[in-house]
Every structure is written in structure tokens, then in C-alpha cells.
Amino acid sequence: MKKLLFWMIGFAIVGVSLSTYAFLHNRGFASGALCNINDTLNCDVVNKGPFSEFFGVPVAFIGLIGYAFLLIGSLLKLKTPNDRSLTIFLLALACGGFGFSLYLTSIEATILHAWCVICVSSQIAMLGFIIAIIRLAHQENHFHFILSWFKKFSR
């Protein structure tokens, strides 16, 4: 279990770092030279375009807050490994973050036809985190609880 938690903490730190850079780039405090390679691999198109905000909030800031919660939750889980509700919270938060990442990736692929290297790296970090938290939830036998809960309320 500790090994998975260390992976989760690592993915969350990577996510916080990438989201911080993307947010600073979005706000004009960091140069986009690092990831503006050509017209297809271009952070400016993605991170400063019409889809760079969600209800007026920069997407990079949403990612930063989400990864910060994942990091804090993972550190708490490391300190209190028997807290099963924390695992469910992290699983739910990671599923939400992963779903949001898929939404953003679909916009990059189908509407913008451009990819932000920093954003894609963040999405890979989220994928790694979700794989780790799913394995942890499976080890703690949460899926049986979740399925029985859904069966109870679907009657």
C-alpha cells in the first residue's frame, strides 16, 4: 500500500508543478517557449485560447487546486492508512479530474487541433494517479462496497 501511496504523491507533485507552470503561462508570468514547438504542439493555442477558462476560471488554476487536494489527501492517507473514507474521497476526486482531463483532451483533438505539451503531461500524471488510486481501492476492497451501495439505491 505504501508503494502505491508514494506513486500517488509523486503523480500529484508532478501535476501541481505542471499546473503551476501552465497557470503562470496563462497569466503571462512564464514564457511559452518551452512548449511552443510548431502549430500542432503549441501551448499558446491551448492555454491562452477560448477554452483556457471554465466559467471564467483558468483551467490551469482548476488543475492546480485539484492536484493540491490530491497531494494533501495522499499525504493524509500515508499518515492514516486505515482511513477508508479518504480512499473513496481520493477515488472520487481523481475520477472527476480524469473526466475533466478527457474533456479537455477531446477539445485539443477535435476543436483546437493543437496540443499543449504541458497539458498532455498533466493528463498523463492524472492517468497515473487514477491507476494508482484504483489499485489502492481494489486492495482495500472498496469496489464491493461501492457496487453494493449502487445496488441498494437502484432498486
Stockholm file with secondary structure:
# STOCKHOLM 1.0

chainA/1-155         MKKLLFWMIGFAIVGVSLSTYAFLHNRGFASGALCNINDTLNCDVVNKGPFSEFFGVPVAFIGLIGYAFLLIGSLLKLKTPNDRSLTIFLLALACGGFGFSLYLTSIEATILHAWCVICVSSQIAMLGFIIAIIRLAHQENHFHFILSWFKKFSR
#=GR chainA/1-155 SS CHHHHHHHHHHHHHHHHHHHHHHHHHTTSSCSTTTBCSSSBBHHHHHSSTTSEETTEEHHHHHHHHHHHHHHHHHHHHHSTTCHHHHHHHHHHHHHHHHHHHHHHHHIIIIICCBCHHHHHHHHHHHHHHHHHHHHHHHTTHHHHHHHHHHHHTC
#=GC SS_cons         CHHHHHHHHHHHHHHHHHHHHHHHHHTTSSCSTTTBCSSSBBHHHHHSSTTSEETTEEHHHHHHHHHHHHHHHHHHHHHSTTCHHHHHHHHHHHHHHHHHHHHHHHHIIIIICCBCHHHHHHHHHHHHHHHHHHHHHHHTTHHHHHHHHHHHHTC
//
